[in-house]
Amino acid sequence: MYSLHEGSGLLLLAVLAGLQIAAEGRGTAPCRPGFSEDVYKVVVPDITEKGQPLFNVRFLDCGRGGLVRFECSNPSDFRIEADGAVYAARSLQRSMLPASLLLIKASDSTTQQQWVTQVRLMPSTQSSQQVQEVAVPPVVPEDLKEIVFPSRNTDSQLKRMKRDWVIPPINVPENSRGPFPQELVRIRSDHDKNRSLRYSVTGPGADQPPTGIFIIDPISGELSVNKPLDREHIPSFHLRAHAVDLNGNQVENPIDIVINVIDMNDNRPEFTHQIWNGTVPEGSKPGTFVMTVTSVDKDDPKTANGMLRYKILSQTPESPTSNMFTINNKTGGIITVAAGLDREKVPQYTLIIQATDMEGNPMYGLSNTATAVIRVTDVNDNPPEFTAETFFGEVPENRVNVIVANLTVTDKDQPNTPAWNAVYKITGGDPTGKFSVPTDPTTNEGLVTVVKPIDYEISRTYVLTVEARNEVPLARGIHSPRQSTATVSIRVIDVNESPYFEPNPKLIKLEEGMMPESTLTTFTAQDPDRFMQQSIRYSKLSDPANWLRIDPNTGRITTIAILDRESPYVKNSLYNATFLASDSGVPPASGTGTLQIYLLDINDNAPKVFPQEAEICEKPEPNAINITALDGDLNPNAGPFAFELAHRPSDVRRNWTITRISGDYAQVSLKIGFLESGIYEIPIIITDSGNLPMSNTSYLRIKVCQCDINGDCTDQQHIMAAGLGTGAIISILLCIIILLILVLLFVVWMKRRDKERQAKQLLIDPEDDVRDNILKYDEEGGGEEDQD
């Protein structure tokens, strides 16, 4: 039967053991799997919490290992583990206990064999009357605790052995100085009254590594420790005690013994880092969190041996006070406790931190130290201040992108940070935005720069007001001092500026045909240098048609030729001429101006026939040619046009007729039915529509040819030959004569060369007789030549 003691909270499990078929004499019974009890009686407390262990059922598996699985008939209230331990599945009270027996089933997953046992749950009020106490041997040393194996019940029927007692743990302090071996407890069985027994222990620390720590006297059952224990190495040992007779037969079920190693304060605290780095902004208020330092202690943290407390031993430097920081003695959190953090005065603090165990007891606790380095970070608590109240500079007029003055400032904040970097702003003296003040990224200076041209004649000096700030705003409560604003006085230097024409370009309108030496206009330039006594001279820079002349002193422009709107230099009736104005400064300056002359058209061009050539058949059908007129003038000095055939030669009007189609077109056609092939030039009188009309006789060349059925000429070569002019014929004749002369000269040269070659051969071989080359025949006598 099991009992659960409420006062100590220790679960004491006792199982009623039945008789086991023991081996008598020489043999032992074979192993039979099954529960150790057919019915377990378990005493449970009046109130049971969820997850509380209640009892264990012991199953003899005969080496089946983990193949046996347990099931409970009431899984909503009780939970059984693989080792047979039963726990409360929910909080239970005595009234909730089941009236019937609790069934526990074991199943073999391989053979499908099953075993069932019963558990009777009894309230704790009934346990005192029904639980059998285990007898304690009368002889027990007073200074040695005794552990007794559970007793056995003997009756006429064989019953299985009871479940083991659950033995309270044995506490052994670590680092004991001995002497060794040191007795811990005595193990005894109630069977040692009538027979001799032998005791032994097994498990890690006894017969398993690390071996030899615990030993037992096999006769007296005294369990001893053989060497000092180290809780940080092994905090507890789980041993099993055995009792056998002289034949080696087990007379008791093994009992479990738990030996806990009691912690001693044998380890100092160890900081996880020897040097800790933290930061805190300057000017932080008291109570500002800085950092947390931590240390560990290998001793038991549930005891005072492992409970640590932190303390600041020293602060370097001790400015402005020696207690600028404090530390939470339990958590190691460091916070500020005093105001006055100023990076510009103390950029860094070094704290020596101590950790002590035994809850910080300076007499019994062990201590260790570490270093905390706290860097004071910069905030913008120092505005930039100019090194002078007034800065000076000068700049030539009309110059841009030049630096006029360098503005220097000082800032006590950390260099090259937003709290140190200066930003400059012009707050007065520059309403038109002619200046800007960018920042030099290296020196932090303000560079006063001209961004728009400055005119000396308008303003000779500028007085700017410049304000300096940082890239980030000042810290709360900090205001810009008067030194953050400065004055910049800039003097403008007068330079010789170029004269300029006004307006430029200058447009005038004139009628074409103006005669030479006519005055057109006066084109003068102005000198912007009002404070310099200078003269201006003019010259012609560009005059494409060479029509104009300019007076070098007055700028009066006159003509030197007739202005013709129809000139190729005139585009869209507009003629451009460029003039140069130079002053007498040192060095001289010059400017250009363009004069645009818009020429108004007059009727000064007679019209001409177009096209000038045409073709027509001998018997044309239809026998008409469309013509128009070309006039260099503009309307109304051009069309509409009047077309008329000339009176001479007389055959023109006899053979041809002209008919007006519209104001710009007319039609020329044959009056007769047939005209011999050839080229004919027909004089046509064309008159324009000007206010004073102009007439002109121009010639239309018409080629009359024989045509095929399609109206195309078939005797083009004849017509072309017939149509050659006198000049062309003379040119052709000259070419033929020159060619004949060349041929004659070549023939003469070839003759002369042949004679020279024959004469050269006679001079080289005078003995050679020509007669030697005459063929001889068999004839007697000879002729006259032969005699010679």
C-alpha positions in Angstrom: 0.0 0.0 0.0 1.2 3.5 -0.8 0.9 6.6 1.5 1.3 10.3 0.7 2.5 12.5 3.6 1.1 16.0 3.3 3.2 17.7 6.0 6.6 17.2 4.4 5.5 17.1 0.8 7.5 13.9 0.3 5.7 11.1 -1.6 6.3 7.8 0.1 5.3 5.0 -2.1 4.7 1.5 -0.7 3.3 -1.4 -2.7 2.0 -4.5 -1.0 4.2 -7.3 -2.2 2.8 -10.7 -2.9 4.7 -13.9 -2.6 7.1 -14.5 -5.4 7.9 -18.0 -6.5 11.4 -18.2 -5.0 14.0 -20.6 -5.9 14.7 -23.0 -3.1 17.9 -25.0 -3.1 19.7 -25.1 -6.4 17.2 -23.7 -9.0 15.2 -20.5 -9.8 11.8 -20.1 -11.3 11.5 -18.9 -15.0 10.7 -15.1 -15.5 7.0 -14.5 -16.0 6.0 -11.0 -17.1 3.2 -9.1 -15.3 2.4 -6.6 -12.6 4.0 -7.0 -9.2 0.5 -6.8 -7.6 -3.0 -7.9 -8.6 -4.5 -5.1 -6.5 -2.6 -1.9 -5.4 -3.9 0.1 -2.4 -2.9 3.7 -2.6 -3.5 6.4 -0.1 -4.0 9.9 -1.7 -4.3 13.3 0.0 -7.5 15.1 0.4 -6.5 17.7 -2.2 -4.3 16.8 -5.1 -2.8 19.3 -7.5 -2.6 18.8 -11.3 0.7 17.1 -12.3 1.3 15.8 -8.7 2.8 12.2 -8.7 0.6 9.7 -6.9 2.1 6.2 -7.2 4.0 3.8 -9.3 2.9 0.4 -10.6 5.8 -2.0 -11.1 5.7 -4.3 -14.2 8.2 -7.2 -14.6 8.9 -7.1 -18.4 11.5 -9.9 -18.5 13.7 -8.0 -20.8 11.0 -6.8 -23.2 12.4 -3.2 -23.0 10.2 -0.5 -24.2 7.7 -2.8 -26.0 5.2 -2.7 -23.1 2.7 0.3 -23.1 0.4 1.3 -20.2 -3.1 2.6 -20.3 -5.4 3.9 -17.6 -9.2 3.4 -17.4 -9.8 7.0 -16.2 -7.5 9.2 -18.4 -9.4 12.4 -17.6 -8.3 12.2 -13.9 -5.0 10.2 -14.0 -2.1 10.1 -16.4 0.4 7.1 -16.6 3.9 7.4 -18.0 6.0 4.8 -19.7 7.9 3.9 -16.5 4.6 3.2 -14.6 4.4 6.5 -12.7 0.8 7.7 -12.2 0.2 11.5 -12.0 -3.0 13.6 -11.4 -4.3 14.8 -14.7 -6.2 17.6 -13.0 -6.8 19.0 -9.5 -8.7 16.4 -7.4 -10.5 16.4 -4.1 -11.5 13.5 -1.9 -15.1 13.7 -3.1 -13.9 13.3 -6.7 -12.2 10.0 -6.2 -13.8 7.2 -8.2 -15.8 4.7 -6.2 -14.8 1.8 -8.4 -11.4 0.4 -8.8 -8.9 2.0 -11.2 -7.8 -0.4 -13.9 -4.3 -0.2 -15.5 -3.6 -2.3 -18.6 -0.2 -3.2 -20.0 0.1 -4.3 -23.7 2.9 -5.8 -25.6 2.9 -4.2 -29.0 4.7 -7.2 -30.6 2.8 -10.2 -29.2 -0.4 -8.3 -28.5 -0.4 -9.9 -25.0 -2.1 -7.9 -22.2 -2.0 -7.7 -18.5 -4.4 -5.9 -16.1 -4.1 -4.8 -12.5 -6.4 -2.9 -10.1 -5.7 0.1 -8.0 -7.9 0.9 -5.0 -7.7 4.6 -4.0 -8.2 5.4 -0.4 -8.4 8.8 1.4 -5.6 9.8 3.8 -8.0 9.6 6.8 -8.2 5.8 6.4 -4.5 5.2 6.0 -3.5 5.3 9.7 -5.7 2.2 10.4 -4.8 0.2 7.4 -1.1 0.8 6.6 1.3 -1.7 7.9 4.5 0.0 9.3 7.9 -1.4 8.4 9.8 -2.8 11.4 13.1 -1.2 12.3 15.9 -3.3 13.6 16.6 -2.7 17.3 20.4 -2.2 16.9 21.1 1.0 15.0 24.1 3.3 15.7 22.8 6.5 17.1 25.0 8.7 14.7 24.1 6.8 11.5 20.8 7.0 9.8 19.3 3.6 8.8 17.4 2.6 5.7 15.3 -0.6 6.1 14.1 -2.7 3.2 10.3 -2.9 3.2 8.9 -5.9 5.1 7.2 -8.9 3.6 3.9 -10.5 4.4 3.8 -14.4 4.6 0.7 -16.4 4.5 -0.5 -19.7 2.9 -0.8 -18.2 -0.6 2.1 -17.0 -2.7 2.1 -13.3 -3.3 4.3 -11.0 -5.2 6.9 -8.8 -3.6 5.9 -5.3 -2.4 6.9 -2.1 -4.3 10.1 -0.4 -3.0 10.0 2.4 -0.5 10.8 5.8 -1.8 13.8 6.8 0.3 14.3 10.5 1.2 17.4 11.9 -0.5 20.7 11.9 1.4 22.5 15.2 1.5 26.3 15.3 1.5 28.2 18.6 1.5 30.7 19.1 -1.3 34.4 19.6 -0.6 34.3 17.6 2.6 37.7 17.2 4.2 37.0 13.7 5.5 38.4 11.6 7.0 37.5 9.2 4.3 35.7 6.9 3.9 32.9 8.8 5.5 29.8 6.9 6.6 26.6 8.2 5.2 23.8 5.7 6.0 23.2 2.0 6.9 21.1 -0.2 4.7 19.4 -3.2 6.5 16.9 -5.9 5.7 14.5 -7.4 8.3 15.6 -10.8 6.9 19.0 -10.5 8.5 17.5 -11.8 11.8 17.5 -15.4 10.6 20.1 -15.5 7.9 23.3 -13.9 6.7 22.9 -11.3 4.0 25.2 -9.4 1.7 24.6 -5.8 0.7 25.7 -3.9 -2.4 25.1 -0.7 -4.4 25.1 -0.1 -8.1 24.9 3.0 -10.3 27.1 6.0 -11.4 29.5 6.7 -8.6 29.6 3.1 -7.4 30.2 0.4 -10.0 29.7 2.8 -13.0 31.8 5.8 -14.0 32.9 7.7 -12.0 33.6 4.6 -10.0 34.8 4.3 -6.4 33.1 7.4 -5.0 30.6 5.4 -2.9 31.3 2.0 -1.2 29.2 -0.2 1.0 30.2 -2.7 3.7 28.7 -5.9 2.4 28.1 -7.3 5.8 27.0 -4.3 7.9 25.4 -2.4 5.0 27.2 0.9 5.9 27.2 3.2 2.8 30.2 5.6 2.7 31.6 8.3 0.5 35.3 7.7 -0.5 36.4 11.2 -1.6 35.3 14.8 -1.7 32.3 15.6 -3.9 32.0 18.6 -6.3 28.5 19.9 -6.8 29.5 21.9 -9.9 30.7 18.6 -11.5 27.9 16.2 -10.4 25.1 17.7 -8.4 23.4 14.4 -7.4 23.9 10.6 -7.6 21.2 7.9 -8.1 22.2 4.6 -6.6 20.3 1.3 -6.1 20.9 -0.9 -3.0 20.6 -4.7 -3.2 20.3 -7.4 -0.5 21.1 -11.1 -1.4 21.7 -14.2 0.7 25.0 -16.2 0.7 23.9 -18.0 -2.4 23.4 -14.8 -4.3 19.7 -15.0 -4.3 17.8 -11.7 -4.1 15.9 -11.5 -0.8 14.7 -7.9 -1.2 13.7 -5.7 -4.1 16.4 -3.1 -4.8 15.7 0.3 -3.3 16.6 3.6 -4.9 18.9 6.0 -3.0 19.4 9.6 -4.1 22.4 11.4 -2.8 22.3 15.2 -3.3 25.6 17.1 -3.1 25.1 20.2 -0.9 26.6 23.3 -2.3 29.4 25.1 -0.6 30.6 28.6 -1.5 33.7 27.5 -3.4 33.4 29.6 -6.6 33.9 33.3 -7.1 31.6 35.4 -9.3 32.9 35.7 -12.9 32.0 38.7 -15.1 31.0 37.7 -18.6 33.3 40.5 -19.9 36.3 42.0 -18.1 35.8 45.4 -19.8 32.3 46.8 -20.4 31.7 49.7 -22.8 28.7 52.0 -22.5 27.6 55.4 -23.6 25.5 58.2 -22.1 24.7 61.6 -23.7 26.1 64.6 -22.0 23.8 66.7 -20.0 21.7 63.6 -19.1 19.4 63.9 -16.2 19.8 61.8 -13.0 18.2 58.4 -13.4 19.3 58.0 -17.1 20.1 54.3 -17.9 23.6 53.8 -19.0 24.4 50.0 -19.3 24.1 46.7 -17.5 27.0 44.5 -16.3 26.5 40.8 -15.5 28.4 38.1 -13.8 27.8 34.4 -13.2 28.6 32.1 -10.2 28.9 28.4 -10.5 27.5 27.9 -7.1 23.9 27.1 -6.5 21.9 30.2 -7.4 19.1 29.0 -5.1 21.4 29.4 -2.1 23.2 32.4 -0.8 26.4 30.9 -2.4 25.2 31.9 -5.8 23.3 35.1 -5.0 25.3 38.1 -6.2 25.3 41.7 -5.4 27.0 44.5 -7.3 28.9 47.6 -6.1 30.9 50.5 -7.7 34.3 50.6 -6.0 35.8 53.7 -7.8 35.1 56.3 -10.4 37.8 57.9 -12.5 37.8 60.9 -12.9 35.9 62.2 -9.9 34.5 65.2 -11.7 32.3 67.0 -11.2 31.5 64.7 -8.3 32.8 61.3 -7.2 29.4 59.7 -7.4 28.1 60.4 -10.9 26.8 56.8 -11.3 25.1 54.1 -9.2 24.5 50.4 -9.9 21.5 48.2 -9.1 23.1 45.8 -6.6 20.9 42.9 -7.9 20.6 43.5 -11.7 23.9 45.2 -12.4 22.1 48.1 -14.1 24.2 51.4 -14.1 22.3 54.7 -14.1 23.3 58.3 -13.5 22.6 59.9 -10.1 24.1 63.4 -10.6 23.8 66.1 -13.2 26.8 67.8 -14.8 27.9 65.3 -17.5 29.9 67.5 -20.0 31.7 65.8 -22.8 33.8 68.9 -23.4 35.2 68.6 -19.8 35.1 64.9 -19.1 34.7 62.8 -22.3 35.0 59.4 -20.5 34.5 57.7 -17.1 36.1 54.5 -15.9 34.2 52.5 -13.1 35.6 49.6 -11.2 32.6 47.2 -10.6 32.6 44.5 -7.9 30.4 41.4 -7.7 30.1 39.6 -4.4 28.2 36.3 -3.6 26.6 35.4 -0.3 24.2 38.3 -1.1 27.1 40.7 -0.9 28.3 39.8 2.6 31.7 41.3 2.8 32.9 38.9 5.5 31.8 35.6 4.0 31.2 36.4 0.3 33.7 35.9 -2.5 34.2 38.9 -4.9 35.5 39.7 -8.3 35.9 43.0 -10.3 35.5 44.3 -13.8 35.9 47.6 -15.5 33.1 49.7 -17.0 34.2 52.3 -19.5 31.4 54.9 -20.0 31.9 57.3 -23.0 30.0 60.6 -22.8 28.5 61.2 -26.2 28.2 64.6 -27.7 25.0 66.7 -28.0 24.8 70.1 -29.6 25.2 72.2 -26.5 27.8 74.5 -28.0 26.8 76.8 -30.9 29.3 77.9 -33.4 30.9 81.3 -32.7 32.7 83.6 -35.2 36.3 84.4 -34.5 35.7 88.1 -35.5 32.8 90.5 -35.5 33.5 91.8 -39.0 35.1 90.2 -42.0 36.3 92.0 -45.1 36.5 91.2 -48.8 36.6 92.6 -52.3 35.5 91.4 -55.7 35.8 92.8 -59.3 32.5 93.7 -60.9 30.8 91.2 -63.2 32.7 88.3 -61.7 30.8 85.2 -60.5 31.6 82.0 -58.7 34.5 83.7 -56.9 35.2 83.5 -53.1 35.1 87.0 -51.5 35.9 86.2 -47.9 36.5 83.2 -45.5 34.4 83.2 -42.3 36.0 81.2 -39.5 34.1 79.8 -36.5 34.9 77.8 -33.4 32.7 75.0 -31.9 33.5 73.0 -28.8 31.4 70.1 -29.9 32.9 66.9 -31.3 34.5 67.7 -34.7 33.0 66.4 -37.9 29.7 65.7 -36.4 26.3 67.3 -37.1 26.7 69.1 -33.8 30.0 70.6 -35.0 29.3 71.1 -38.7 28.4 74.8 -39.4 25.7 76.0 -41.8 25.8 79.7 -42.8 22.9 81.9 -43.7 22.8 85.5 -45.0 20.2 87.3 -43.0 20.7 90.9 -44.3 22.3 93.1 -46.8 21.7 91.0 -49.9 18.0 91.5 -51.1 18.7 90.4 -54.7 20.6 87.2 -53.7 24.0 88.0 -55.3 25.9 86.1 -52.6 25.9 82.7 -51.0 27.9 81.2 -48.1 28.6 77.4 -48.6 30.5 75.5 -45.9 34.0 74.2 -46.5 33.7 70.5 -45.4 37.3 70.3 -44.3 37.8 73.5 -42.3 34.2 74.3 -41.4 34.7 77.8 -42.7 32.0 79.8 -44.5 33.0 80.7 -48.1 31.3 84.0 -49.1 30.8 83.5 -52.8 29.4 85.7 -55.6 26.7 83.9 -57.5 25.3 86.9 -59.6 27.2 89.6 -61.5 27.8 92.8 -59.5 27.7 96.2 -61.2 30.1 98.8 -59.8 28.0 101.6 -61.3 25.0 100.5 -59.2 26.6 99.6 -55.9 30.2 100.0 -54.8 30.0 98.2 -51.4 27.9 95.5 -49.8 27.5 94.9 -46.0 26.2 91.4 -45.3 24.9 89.9 -42.0 25.7 86.2 -41.7 24.4 83.8 -39.1 26.1 80.5 -38.3 24.2 77.4 -37.0 24.8 73.7 -36.7 23.4 71.0 -38.9 21.3 69.8 -35.9 19.3 72.1 -33.6 20.8 73.2 -30.3 20.0 71.2 -27.2 17.0 72.2 -25.2 17.8 75.2 -23.1 20.8 76.3 -25.2 20.5 79.6 -27.1 22.6 81.1 -29.8 24.9 83.8 -28.5 25.7 87.2 -30.1 29.0 85.7 -31.5 27.0 83.4 -33.8 26.3 86.4 -36.1 29.0 88.4 -38.0 29.2 91.2 -40.5 30.9 90.9 -43.9 32.0 94.1 -45.7 32.6 93.6 -49.4 34.1 96.3 -51.7 33.4 96.2 -55.4 36.3 96.9 -57.8 35.5 98.9 -61.0 36.7 97.2 -64.2 36.6 98.4 -67.8 33.4 97.0 -69.2 32.6 96.6 -72.9 30.4 99.1 -74.7 27.0 97.9 -75.7 24.7 98.8 -78.5 21.1 99.6 -77.6 19.0 98.2 -79.1 20.8 95.2 -80.4 19.9 94.2 -83.1 18.6 97.4 -84.5 16.0 97.1 -87.3 15.4 99.8 -90.0 13.2 99.6 -93.0 14.2 101.1 -96.4 13.2 100.8 -100.1 15.7 99.0 -102.2 17.5 100.9 -104.9 18.8 103.5 -102.6 21.7 105.2 -104.2 25.3 105.3 -102.8 26.3 107.9 -100.3 22.8 107.9 -98.8 22.6 108.1 -95.0 20.7 105.2 -93.4 20.9 105.7 -89.7 23.2 106.3 -86.7 24.1 103.2 -84.8 25.9 104.1 -81.5 27.0 102.2 -78.4 26.9 103.1 -74.8 29.8 102.7 -72.3 28.7 101.3 -68.9 31.8 102.8 -67.2 30.2 106.0 -66.1 33.0 106.9 -63.8 35.7 106.5 -66.5 36.5 109.2 -69.1 36.6 107.1 -72.3 35.9 107.6 -76.0 34.3 105.0 -78.4 35.3 104.3 -82.0 33.2 102.3 -84.5 34.2 99.9 -87.2 32.6 97.5 -89.6 32.8 93.9 -88.6 30.6 92.2 -91.2 29.0 93.5 -94.4 28.5 90.6 -96.8 27.5 92.7 -99.9 29.9 95.6 -99.0 27.0 98.1 -99.2 27.6 100.1 -96.0 30.1 102.4 -94.3 30.2 103.7 -90.6 31.7 106.8 -89.3 34.3 105.8 -86.7 33.5 108.7 -84.4 29.8 109.3 -84.8 28.5 105.8 -85.8 26.6 107.3 -88.8 26.0 104.6 -91.4 25.9 105.5 -95.2 25.6 103.4 -98.3 28.5 102.8 -100.7 26.5 100.8 -103.3 22.9 100.3 -104.4 20.8 98.2 -102.0 19.2 95.4 -104.0 16.5 93.3 -102.3 17.0 90.6 -104.9 20.7 90.2 -103.9 21.7 86.6 -102.8 22.9 88.2 -99.5 19.3 89.2 -98.6 17.2 86.5 -96.9 13.5 87.1 -96.7 14.0 90.8 -97.5 16.4 91.2 -94.5 20.1 92.2 -94.7 22.3 91.8 -91.6 25.5 93.9 -91.0 27.6 93.7 -87.8 29.6 96.6 -86.3 32.2 96.9 -83.6 32.4 99.5 -80.8 35.8 99.8 -79.0 36.5 102.0 -76.0 39.8 103.7 -75.1 40.2 101.9 -71.7 43.3 100.0 -70.6 43.0 97.3 -71.7 40.4 98.3 -74.3 37.0 96.7 -74.3 34.7 96.2 -77.3 31.2 95.2 -78.1 29.3 94.2 -81.2 26.0 95.3 -82.6 23.9 94.0 -85.5 22.0 96.3 -87.9 19.1 94.6 -89.7 17.9 96.4 -92.9 14.5 95.4 -94.0 14.4 96.2 -97.8 11.0 97.1 -99.2 10.4 95.9 -102.8 10.2 98.2 -105.8 9.5 97.2 -109.4 13.1 97.0 -110.6 12.9 93.5 -112.3 11.3 92.7 -115.6 9.5 89.4 -116.0 11.0 86.5 -118.0 9.3 83.6 -119.8 9.3 80.2 -118.2 10.1 77.6 -119.3 12.6 78.8 -121.8 12.5 75.6 -123.9 9.7 73.4 -125.1 8.9 70.7 -127.7 6.1 70.4 -130.2 5.3 68.0 -133.1 5.1 69.0 -136.7 1.4 68.2 -136.6 0.7 68.5 -132.9 -2.6 67.4 -131.5 -3.1 69.5 -129.5 -0.4 72.0 -130.7 -0.2 74.2 -127.5 2.5 75.0 -124.9 1.7 76.4 -121.4 4.1 79.2 -120.3 4.3 81.5 -117.3 6.6 84.3 -116.2 9.4 84.7 -113.6 9.7 88.1 -111.8 12.3 88.8 -109.0 10.0 91.4 -107.5 7.2 90.7 -105.0 3.5 91.4 -105.4 2.1 93.8 -106.5 5.2 94.4 -108.6 5.0 91.0 -110.2 1.8 89.3 -111.5 -0.6 89.2 -113.0 1.3 89.4 -116.3 0.4 90.4 -119.8 1.7 88.1 -122.6 2.1 89.3 -126.3 4.0 88.0 -129.4 6.5 90.4 -130.8 5.9 91.9 -134.2 9.3 91.0 -135.6 10.2 88.8 -137.3 7.0 88.8 -139.3 6.6 85.0 -139.5 6.2 84.8 -135.7 2.7 86.1 -135.7 2.0 84.2 -139.0 3.0 80.9 -137.6 2.2 81.2 -133.8 -0.5 82.5 -131.5 -0.5 83.2 -127.8 -3.6 82.9 -125.6 -3.8 84.2 -121.9 -5.1 81.5 -119.6 -4.9 83.4 -116.3 -3.0 86.2 -114.7 0.1 84.1 -114.5 -0.2 81.6 -117.4 -0.6 81.7 -121.1 -0.6 79.2 -124.0 1.5 79.3 -127.2 0.2 77.2 -130.1 0.7 76.9 -133.9 -1.6 78.7 -136.2 -0.8 76.6 -139.2 -1.4 72.9 -139.6 2.2 71.9 -140.4 5.6 73.3 -139.5 8.9 71.8 -140.6 11.1 70.2 -138.0 13.7 72.5 -136.5 14.3 74.9 -133.6 12.4 78.1 -133.5 12.9 81.1 -131.1 9.7 83.0 -130.4 10.0 86.5 -128.9 7.3 87.1 -126.3 6.7 90.4 -124.6 5.7 90.1 -120.9 4.5 93.0 -118.8 4.2 92.9 -115.0 1.6 94.7 -112.8 3.9 97.3 -111.0 2.8 100.8 -110.3 5.2 101.6 -113.1 4.9 98.4 -115.2 8.0 96.9 -116.6 8.1 95.0 -119.9 10.6 92.6 -121.3 11.0 90.6 -124.4 12.3 87.1 -123.8 12.6 84.2 -126.2 10.9 80.8 -126.0 12.9 78.1 -127.8 10.6 75.6 -129.3 11.8 72.3 -130.9 9.5 71.2 -133.7 10.0 67.5 -134.5 8.5 64.5 -136.2 6.4 62.4 -133.7 5.2 58.9 -133.5 1.6 57.8 -132.8 2.2 58.5 -129.1 3.3 62.1 -129.7 7.0 61.4 -129.0 9.7 62.9 -131.2 11.5 60.4 -133.5 14.3 62.5 -135.1 16.0 63.8 -131.9 19.5 63.6 -133.4 18.5 65.6 -136.5 16.9 68.2 -134.3 19.8 68.3 -132.0 22.2 68.8 -134.9 20.0 71.4 -136.4 19.7 73.1 -133.2 23.4 73.6 -132.7 24.4 77.1 -132.4 27.3 78.9 -134.3 29.6 78.7 -131.4 29.0 75.0 -131.0 29.7 74.4 -134.7 32.9 76.4 -134.6 34.1 74.5 -131.5 33.4 71.2 -133.2 35.3 72.3 -136.4 38.3 73.5 -134.3 38.4 70.1 -132.5 38.4 68.3 -135.9 41.2 70.5 -137.3 43.4 70.1 -134.1 42.9 66.3 -134.3 44.0 66.2 -138.0 47.1 68.3 -137.2 48.0 65.9 -134.5 47.7 63.0 -136.8 49.9 64.7 -139.5 52.5 65.6 -136.9 52.6 62.0 -135.7 53.0 60.6 -139.3 55.9 63.1 -139.9 57.6 62.1 -136.7 57.4 58.4 -137.6 58.9 59.1 -141.0 61.8 61.0 -139.6 62.5 58.4 -137.0 62.6 55.7 -139.7 65.2 57.7 -141.7 67.3 58.3 -138.6 67.4 54.6 -137.9 68.5 53.8 -141.5 71.3 56.4 -141.3 72.6 55.0 -138.0 72.9 51.5 -139.5 75.0 52.8 -142.4 77.4 54.5 -140.0 77.9 51.5 -137.9 78.8 49.0 -140.8 80.2 50.9 -143.9 81.8 47.7 -145.4 78.5 46.1 -145.7 77.4 46.5 -149.3 73.9 46.6 -150.2 74.5 44.4 -153.1 75.5 41.6 -150.8 71.8 41.2 -150.1 70.9 40.8 -153.8 70.0 37.2 -154.7 72.3 35.8 -157.4 71.2 33.4 -160.1 73.4 31.2 -162.6 73.4 33.8 -165.3 76.5 35.0 -167.1 77.1 38.6 -167.7 75.2 41.3 -165.9 73.2 44.3 -166.2 74.0 47.8 -165.8 73.8 47.7 -162.1 76.2 44.9 -162.0 78.8 46.8 -164.0 78.5 49.6 -161.6 
